Amino acid sequence: MASAKSRYWIALILVVVCVPLFVKSNYVLSILIVIGLYAIIVQGLGLLMGYAGQVSFGQAAFYGLGAYTAAILATKCDWPPVLCVLVAPFLPALVALIIGRPILRLREHYLVLATLGFGILAFAAFNESIALTGGPSGLTGIPYLSIGPLVLDNDRSYYYVVWGVLGLVILAVANLTGSPIGRAFKAIHASEQAAQSAGIDTALLKLQAFVFSAFLAGLAGGLYAFWVTFVGPSPFGFTASIEFVLMAVVGGLGTLWGPVLGSAIIVGLAEFLRWGVPILLPKVGGEFEIVFFGIIFVLIMLLRPQGILAPGRPSGMSGVAVKEEKCSG
């Protein structure tokens, strides 16, 4: 069994390594980099939603905090780029730790509204803190990521960095979910009251999942800053948070490869919409994407609420109905 799993991982690594050898278009490589960055974010969100059972619409804010942290340290403090990337996730994690306890006491739509409000406040801060973030004009002059004498100034080399980090994140999440902590997360998702009665500190575990998801979003933000060498507020708005949640749901909550598949589907669909909709519907405004994503979200919830890669299982209500039918029979 172990050897089969090893061969599986080796095959995946070979595919990731060989893709740039056959892709000559920088546009396609940039799409693959975006998929890798988003998959890092959605890995944390998938853990938060699929195991801890908490929904967050504030991941774009943590993504932005990581990007701005790396950009400010590089441009205003002259820190080495690698050190900036390593430090960038800690500010989002700290913010998540501070706001997590009061926010995670809320339930259902109140929790959604709280995380949404945090995202809106963070986006406003990115726009208004002109002296620190550059405001709507953003921060320029960010250097390329460099590792010693090696400067990663092209999409091909940066692809390997992003997907290498994603591979490490997937390994970390796999080890976490297979550990006793991961089993405790599953218990919370199944029934928080039952987990509490079994002696599990559910509040602490949910906070840890929230902080971990913010850490991964900040890590992706730091990588993003040194890829585009410019950070402005527009990528970190409300629409991005919706897309991240949609990626997690489409790929499959509580799965290891669902975030990668969900990110690939939504990023690919977004690129197709940007290209195709203006041709088919030239009078449609610039916010048409959110309408299409909303339709997709509703369809996924109706047809396959567990996501594409998640194993099929009845919802709570249907499970109750099956039990009642057996009892009556």
C-alpha positions as CSV (number, residue, x, y, z in Angstrom):
1,M,0.0,0.0,0.0
2,A,2.8,2.4,0.9
3,S,4.6,1.7,-2.4
4,A,1.5,2.4,-4.4
5,K,1.1,5.7,-2.6
6,S,4.7,6.5,-3.2
7,R,4.3,5.8,-6.9
8,Y,1.2,8.0,-7.0
9,W,3.1,10.9,-5.4
10,I,6.1,10.4,-7.8
11,A,3.7,10.5,-10.8
12,L,2.2,13.7,-9.6
13,I,5.6,15.3,-9.0
14,L,6.7,14.3,-12.5
15,V,3.5,15.9,-14.0
16,V,4.1,19.2,-12.2
17,V,7.7,19.3,-13.1
18,C,7.2,18.5,-16.8
19,V,4.2,20.9,-17.5
20,P,6.4,24.0,-18.1
21,L,8.6,22.0,-20.5
22,F,5.6,21.6,-22.8
23,V,3.8,24.9,-22.2
24,K,5.4,27.7,-24.2
25,S,2.8,30.4,-23.5
26,N,3.5,32.8,-20.7
27,Y,-0.3,33.4,-20.5
28,V,-0.9,29.7,-19.7
29,L,1.9,29.7,-17.2
30,S,0.5,32.7,-15.4
31,I,-2.9,30.9,-15.2
32,L,-1.2,27.9,-13.6
33,I,0.6,30.2,-11.1
34,V,-2.7,31.8,-10.1
35,I,-4.2,28.3,-9.7
36,G,-1.3,27.3,-7.5
37,L,-1.7,30.5,-5.3
38,Y,-5.4,30.1,-5.0
39,A,-5.0,26.4,-4.1
40,I,-2.8,27.3,-1.2
41,I,-5.5,29.6,0.1
42,V,-8.3,27.1,-0.5
43,Q,-6.3,24.3,1.3
44,G,-6.7,26.3,4.5
45,L,-10.3,27.3,3.8
46,G,-11.1,23.6,3.0
47,L,-9.8,22.6,6.4
48,L,-11.7,25.4,8.1
49,M,-15.0,24.5,6.3
50,G,-14.7,20.8,5.7
51,Y,-13.3,19.8,9.1
52,A,-13.9,22.6,11.6
53,G,-17.3,23.4,10.0
54,Q,-16.8,27.1,9.9
55,V,-17.5,29.4,6.9
56,S,-15.3,32.4,6.2
57,F,-15.8,35.1,3.7
58,G,-12.7,37.0,4.9
59,Q,-9.9,35.0,3.2
60,A,-9.3,37.7,0.6
61,A,-8.5,40.1,3.5
62,F,-5.9,37.7,4.9
63,Y,-4.5,37.2,1.4
64,G,-4.2,41.0,1.1
65,L,-2.6,41.3,4.5
66,G,0.1,38.8,3.5
67,A,0.7,40.6,0.2
68,Y,1.0,44.0,1.8
69,T,3.2,42.8,4.6
70,A,5.7,41.3,2.1
71,A,5.5,44.4,-0.1
72,I,6.0,46.9,2.7
73,L,8.9,45.0,4.2
74,A,10.6,44.8,0.8
75,T,10.0,48.4,-0.3
76,K,10.1,50.4,2.9
77,C,12.4,48.3,5.1
78,D,14.7,46.7,2.4
79,W,14.3,43.2,3.8
80,P,15.5,40.3,1.6
81,P,12.6,39.0,-0.5
82,V,12.8,35.4,0.9
83,L,12.6,36.7,4.5
84,C,9.6,38.9,3.5
85,V,7.8,35.8,2.2
86,L,8.5,33.8,5.3
87,V,7.3,36.6,7.6
88,A,4.3,37.6,5.6
89,P,1.9,34.9,6.9
90,F,2.4,35.8,10.5
91,L,0.5,39.1,10.5
92,P,-2.7,37.5,9.0
93,A,-2.3,34.7,11.5
94,L,-2.0,37.2,14.4
95,V,-5.0,39.1,13.2
96,A,-7.0,35.9,12.9
97,L,-5.9,35.0,16.5
98,I,-7.2,38.3,17.8
99,I,-10.5,38.4,16.0
100,G,-11.1,34.7,16.0
101,R,-12.4,34.1,19.5
102,P,-15.3,36.7,19.3
103,I,-16.1,35.8,15.7
104,L,-16.1,32.0,16.1
105,R,-18.6,32.3,19.0
106,L,-21.2,33.1,16.3
107,R,-23.2,30.5,14.4
108,E,-24.4,30.1,10.8
109,H,-25.3,33.3,9.0
110,Y,-24.0,35.5,11.8
111,L,-20.6,34.0,11.4
112,V,-20.8,34.6,7.7
113,L,-21.7,38.2,8.2
114,A,-18.9,38.7,10.7
115,T,-16.2,37.4,8.4
116,L,-17.8,39.4,5.5
117,G,-17.6,42.5,7.6
118,F,-14.0,41.9,8.5
119,G,-13.2,41.5,4.8
120,I,-14.9,44.8,3.9
121,L,-13.1,46.7,6.7
122,A,-9.7,45.3,5.6
123,F,-10.4,46.2,1.9
124,A,-11.3,49.8,3.1
125,A,-8.1,49.9,5.1
126,F,-6.1,48.9,2.0
127,N,-7.7,51.7,0.1
128,E,-7.5,54.5,2.7
129,S,-4.1,53.9,4.3
130,I,-2.3,55.8,1.6
131,A,0.9,56.4,3.5
132,L,1.4,52.8,4.3
133,T,-0.3,50.8,1.4
134,G,-0.3,53.5,-1.4
135,G,-4.1,53.6,-1.4
136,P,-5.8,52.8,-4.7
137,S,-2.5,53.4,-6.5
138,G,-0.9,50.5,-4.6
139,L,2.7,49.8,-3.9
140,T,5.3,49.6,-6.7
141,G,9.0,48.9,-6.9
142,I,8.7,45.4,-5.3
143,P,11.7,43.4,-6.4
144,Y,11.6,39.9,-7.9
145,L,11.9,37.0,-5.5
146,S,15.5,36.0,-5.3
147,I,17.2,33.0,-3.6
148,G,20.9,34.0,-3.3
149,P,22.2,34.8,-6.8
150,L,19.1,33.2,-8.4
151,V,16.5,35.8,-9.4
152,L,13.1,34.4,-10.3
153,D,12.1,37.0,-12.9
154,N,10.0,34.9,-15.2
155,D,6.8,32.9,-15.0
156,R,8.5,29.5,-15.7
157,S,10.8,29.7,-12.7
158,Y,8.1,31.2,-10.4
159,Y,5.7,28.3,-11.4
160,Y,8.1,25.9,-9.7
161,V,8.2,28.0,-6.6
162,V,4.5,28.3,-6.2
163,W,3.7,24.7,-7.0
164,G,6.6,23.5,-4.8
165,V,5.1,25.5,-1.9
166,L,1.7,24.1,-2.7
167,G,3.1,20.5,-2.6
168,L,4.5,21.2,0.9
169,V,1.2,22.7,2.0
170,I,-0.7,19.6,0.8
171,L,1.7,17.3,2.7
172,A,1.2,19.4,5.8
173,V,-2.6,19.3,5.5
174,A,-2.5,15.5,4.8
175,N,-0.4,14.9,8.0
176,L,-2.6,17.3,10.0
177,T,-5.9,15.6,9.0
178,G,-4.5,12.2,9.6
179,S,-3.4,13.1,13.1
180,P,-5.5,13.0,16.4
181,I,-6.1,16.8,15.8
182,G,-7.6,16.0,12.4
183,R,-9.9,13.3,14.0
184,A,-10.9,15.9,16.5
185,F,-11.8,18.3,13.7
186,K,-13.9,15.6,12.1
187,A,-15.7,15.1,15.4
188,I,-16.5,18.8,15.6
189,H,-17.8,18.8,12.1
190,A,-20.1,15.8,12.7
191,S,-21.5,17.1,16.0
192,E,-20.0,19.9,18.1
193,Q,-22.1,19.0,21.1
194,A,-20.9,15.4,21.0
195,A,-17.3,16.5,20.6
196,Q,-17.6,18.7,23.6
197,S,-19.1,15.9,25.7
198,A,-16.1,13.7,24.7
199,G,-13.8,16.3,26.2
200,I,-12.6,18.0,23.0
201,D,-11.9,21.7,23.3
202,T,-14.0,22.7,20.3
203,A,-13.4,26.5,20.7
204,L,-9.6,26.1,20.7
205,L,-9.6,23.8,17.7
206,K,-11.9,26.0,15.6
207,L,-9.6,29.0,16.5
208,Q,-6.5,27.0,15.4
209,A,-8.2,26.1,12.1
210,F,-9.1,29.7,11.6
211,V,-5.5,30.9,12.3
212,F,-4.0,28.2,10.1
213,S,-6.3,29.2,7.2
214,A,-5.2,32.8,7.6
215,F,-1.6,31.7,7.7
216,L,-1.9,29.9,4.4
217,A,-3.7,32.9,2.8
218,G,-0.9,35.2,4.0
219,L,1.7,32.9,2.6
220,A,0.0,33.0,-0.8
221,G,-0.2,36.8,-0.5
222,G,3.5,37.0,0.0
223,L,4.2,34.9,-3.0
224,Y,1.8,36.9,-5.1
225,A,3.5,40.2,-4.2
226,F,6.9,39.1,-5.5
227,W,5.4,37.6,-8.6
228,V,3.5,40.7,-9.9
229,T,5.9,43.1,-8.2
230,F,2.9,45.4,-7.5
231,V,0.3,45.3,-4.8
232,G,-3.0,47.2,-5.1
233,P,-6.3,46.6,-3.3
234,S,-8.4,45.3,-6.2
235,P,-7.5,41.6,-5.9
236,F,-8.5,41.5,-2.3
237,G,-12.1,42.5,-2.4
238,F,-15.4,40.8,-1.7
239,T,-15.5,39.0,-5.0
240,A,-12.2,37.2,-4.3
241,S,-13.6,35.9,-1.0
242,I,-16.7,34.5,-2.8
243,E,-14.4,32.8,-5.4
244,F,-12.3,31.2,-2.7
245,V,-15.4,29.7,-0.9
246,L,-16.7,28.6,-4.3
247,M,-13.4,26.8,-5.1
248,A,-13.5,25.0,-1.8
249,V,-17.2,23.9,-2.3
250,V,-16.8,22.9,-5.9
251,G,-13.6,20.8,-5.4
252,G,-15.0,19.1,-2.3
253,L,-14.9,20.1,1.4
254,G,-12.7,17.9,3.5
255,T,-10.7,16.5,0.6
256,L,-7.0,16.8,-0.1
257,W,-7.1,17.5,-3.8
258,G,-10.5,19.3,-3.9
259,P,-8.9,22.7,-3.4
260,V,-6.6,22.2,-6.4
261,L,-9.4,21.0,-8.6
262,G,-11.8,23.7,-7.4
263,S,-9.2,26.4,-8.0
264,A,-8.5,25.1,-11.5
265,I,-12.2,25.0,-12.4
266,I,-13.0,28.5,-11.1
267,V,-9.9,30.2,-12.4
268,G,-10.4,28.5,-15.8
269,L,-14.0,29.5,-15.9
270,A,-13.2,33.1,-14.9
271,E,-10.7,33.4,-17.7
272,F,-13.3,32.0,-20.2
273,L,-15.9,34.5,-19.0
274,R,-13.5,37.4,-19.4
275,W,-12.8,36.3,-23.0
276,G,-16.2,35.0,-24.1
277,V,-18.9,37.2,-22.4
278,P,-17.8,40.5,-23.9
279,I,-18.0,38.9,-27.3
280,L,-21.4,37.3,-26.8
281,L,-22.9,40.0,-24.6
282,P,-21.1,43.2,-25.4
283,K,-23.4,45.4,-23.3
284,V,-22.9,43.5,-20.1
285,G,-21.2,45.4,-17.2
286,G,-17.9,44.5,-15.6
287,E,-19.4,42.6,-12.6
288,F,-21.0,39.8,-14.7
289,E,-18.6,37.2,-13.2
290,I,-20.3,37.4,-9.7
291,V,-23.6,36.6,-11.4
292,F,-22.2,33.4,-13.1
293,F,-20.4,32.4,-9.9
294,G,-23.6,32.8,-8.0
295,I,-25.5,30.5,-10.4
296,I,-22.7,27.9,-10.2
297,F,-22.8,28.1,-6.4
298,V,-26.6,27.5,-6.3
299,L,-26.3,24.6,-8.8
300,I,-23.5,22.9,-6.8
301,M,-25.6,23.2,-3.6
302,L,-28.5,21.6,-5.3
303,L,-26.8,18.9,-7.3
304,R,-23.7,17.9,-5.4
305,P,-23.4,19.9,-2.1
306,Q,-20.4,17.8,-1.0
307,G,-18.3,18.8,-4.0
308,I,-16.8,16.9,-6.9
309,L,-14.1,14.9,-5.1
310,A,-15.9,14.3,-1.9
311,P,-17.5,10.9,-1.5
312,G,-21.3,10.9,-2.0
313,R,-23.2,10.9,1.2
314,P,-26.7,11.8,2.2
315,S,-27.4,15.2,3.7
316,G,-28.5,15.4,7.3
317,M,-32.2,15.7,6.4
318,S,-32.1,12.8,3.9
319,G,-30.3,10.6,6.4
320,V,-33.0,11.2,9.0
321,A,-35.7,10.4,6.4
322,V,-34.0,7.1,5.6
323,K,-33.8,6.1,9.2
324,E,-37.5,7.0,9.7
325,E,-38.4,4.9,6.7
326,K,-36.5,1.9,8.0
327,C,-38.1,2.2,11.4
328,S,-41.6,2.5,9.9
329,G,-41.0,-0.5,7.7
